[in-house]
Amino acid sequence: MKMADGSTILRRNRPGTKAKDFSRWPDEPFEEMDSTLAVQQYIQQQIRRDPANIDLILTPPDAQDEGVWKYEHLRQFCMELNGLAVRLQGECHPETCTQMTATEQWIFLCAAHKTPKECPAIDYTRHTLDGAACLLNSNKYFPSRVSIKESSVAKLGSVCRRVYRIFSHAYFHHRTIFDEFENETYLCRRFTAFVTKYNLMSKDNLIVPILEEEGSGETDA
Amino acid sequence: MKIPSSYCGPTMEDSSPSQNHNGQLGPSSGGNNIGNKQNEEGSQRTQYSIPGILHFIQHEWARFEMERSQWEVDRAELQARIAFLQGERKGQENLKNDLVRRIKMLEYALKQERAKYHKLKYGTELQQGDVKPPMFDEHSGPEAPVDGEATFTSVSNVSWRQGRQLLRQYLQEIGYTDTIIDVRSNRVRSLLGLNNNAEGEENLNNAPLQVNGNEPSNKRACESQGRRTPAKKTPPPASSLAEAMILDTQAAVMASFDFLAQSVADMDDDDDMSDDLDEAQDDEQDDVKTAKRKGKGLMLTEGMTTDDVDREAEEVLNELNLLSETEDSGADIHSQSDPSDWSGTGMGFQPGTGHRRQLGSALADEEVLDSTLGLGELAQLTVNNEAEAAYDITATKESYRKTWNAKYTLRSHFDGVRALAFHPQEPVLITASEDHTLKLWNLQKTVPAKKSTSLDVEPLYTFRRHTGPVLCLAMSATGEECYSGGVDGAIYCWKLPCANIDPYDSFDPGVVTGSLEGHTDAVWGLSIHSQRLQLLSCSSDGTVKLWSPSSKAPLVSSYSSEQDGAPTSVDFVRDENTRMVAAFSSAHCIVYDLETGKQVVRLETGQDVDNNIVGRQINRVVAHPTLPLTITAHEDRHIRFFDNTTGKLVHAMVAHLDSVTSLAVDPNGLYLLSGSHDCSIRVWNLDNKTCVQEITAHRKKFDESIFDVAFHASRPFIASAGADALAKVFV
């Protein structure tokens, strides 16, 4: 780092940095990232550059281990979903959304409890994100962030399925919040593309008609 | 069978081997008898003659006599063994008492030292008056039974040698010989891990011979016990061996005492205080030693006069077994029990914490528990002394918290952990992360054994409100509220959920109790004042704001310095209630009067600051809890110390290999903790500004590694927060 041509770039958010300058440093080529968190760095860097460029964000660097790639992306999704949860906290109350639903077809049971139960939507959202945070940080299943066991990679699918319901609930019951959030982050679109690309969820479960809107102009599914 | 042997009577008197010999002679002599006895007992194949019978009876009598004398010898030997074992038992008891005294004296000396240090350094009396007198009484109270004690109070080893001689003399007077000292020394050695068991065993086996002064003729008796045969060789060198052992053990014991003396002496050396202090310490040291010797003499006599030794001795033996077990079980246990224990004694001095640790109180009350726990510590002290002399100086000086070891890993954040704060009393902490959340952790709720490392902690509660990375955190002195500031410019007030909450309980919107509106850009620093119930915040919008969070109009006032740019960190001046110190991106530090808003003192960083402002930016500023001292952490790897009254630089040091990001001072103001982007945290002794310990704690993300460090206000915990999304707690 320091030896390069005198003017070294230190990618740091020093105290006193303004919000608009937060993490606004020159991109670092993936090959030069020598940290164990290189994949996370790379993903965040790509998102920061242009959150709308989903294809680029989802394109792994050469020779990237796919398990780690999927794992780090899912971490990033869960992290950004906090933003949606914060917005939902203001509008989605246990009295109005007593159950976690999207369409009328399913009532989702909260898997965070010993016996799955019908949590109100906001609790379901929080519990699912907390549970995902615990699972994805679990020393048992994911002790390393540079290599991941095949058996642990298999767990990613169920996390995807659960957190996707937050998108679907927001889409069908809190459309304003969903749209605001989506326009800012492109998160649902990115998530849909991600699970489709890596086949982590079946197409039937992807009930938010978001890619179709963009792609083929179809309206409803 | 035996009859023929009667003819060989004269050869019989010596030893058992000759009996075998007789058996062989028998048939030939039996031939003579046949002719003589034919008329009397014709029908019998074997004839008896009167002389033969007489011979036989004589022989039998001689044999019985011999056997009886042999039994007598056996009995004497067993008695000797009993005497020896009793002696050993007493010796062990003495040893136990001795070690207990030593522990207490050590403890007492450390307390004295700390108190003195505090008094001289800060001029304030600490709440130790209630602790000291009883301790003192306990040691000096019993009358010393030994005359001429005063002559042995010098610090040198020679006096120790004399003392030992004297003690040995006493022992001899009362009827115990060197062996008891030997046994005692052996035990000391084995406790100190200097002795191998085999050697000790051998010595024990040999010992009875010396104890009772048995003549070599007793060898015969020994022969009946086959396993004892090697003992034959030992008697001649035994005395010299014993002598050597004594010397050895003396050396070993001496070494440990040397260490004690050395540690006290080190305290002297390290102290920059006046000669008065040194003298006082010397006196104190002498006191300690005298008292120790008194204690020893006392318990020697005690040990000898007690009648119901049996029960006690059994107890002692058990204890010693226990001791060796704990010793074997390794450094882990020690290191875990150690800090808490030491800090327990240390905490006795903290104003406001009337709460002594369990171990500490046990130490005072229960002799038995005392010796087992205490000796574990003692053993470790000695081991450390051997291992790392350099560390030891500071380690003994700090009197508690020897080395910190990572114990808990807090994993649940998705991105770098920017800040953390401990609950003032409970083993509970909150972390704030760039993943926009804060999490609450209870260190007593570790994840059960389903995980490989049992010391992972799962969060109890996730605070969601910020819409950007959370950068700073402050916990109220009651531990009921906390405040967080983030890139979104908001400061949120949180009511802490119960530390035993179900992590998947239903959402309680009441956890967010409000927000402090006013900053227009990222909030980078928060500081809370326990008495004033006020909060300071600094933001990259260029202002420092003072809040009274509980009042209706929380914003009290706002401070800024146009020439110095954005504030980077802020803290209340702890010894001056109405002031605060703020660090600015210009690398300057300014002390403000909170009431008037005026700058009181500018802390001079030096001329060359202006040349490279960014390179020297201050990442964190903290005020010393009791002294008019400001400590700053710089991007240029330095930690700098300023005098608040003059504004002058007191000390500057290159503290890390990369920029220093965070600082924390322990509640007593004795230690400083620093974190750096070089991935390590360091513990510093504030007195002599030396690094006590370095721990590599976190990994890098981009060029950032460690964002925050913290001390627990009342428990022996430190913590670090890293860019690798982990927080770690060390004990």
Interface residues (C-beta under 8 A of the other chain):
Chain A: M1 L10 R11 R12 N13 R14 P15 G16 T17 K18 A19 F22 W25 E28 S35 T36 L37 Q40 Q41 R75 Q76 C78 M79 N82 G83 A85 V86 Q89 P94 C110 A112 H113 C119 P120 I122 D123 R126 H127 L129 D130 G131 A133 C134 L136 N137 S138 N139 K140 P143
Chain B: T409 R411 S412 H413 F414 D415 D435 H436 T437 K450 K451 S452 T453 D456 E458 P459 T462 R464 R465 H466 T467 G468 P469 L471 V487 D488 G489 P503 Y504 S506 F507 P509 D521 A522 W524 G525 S540 G565 A566 P567 T568 S569 F584 S585 Q617 N619 R620 E635 S659 H677 R699 K700 K701 F702 D703 E704 A723 D724 A725
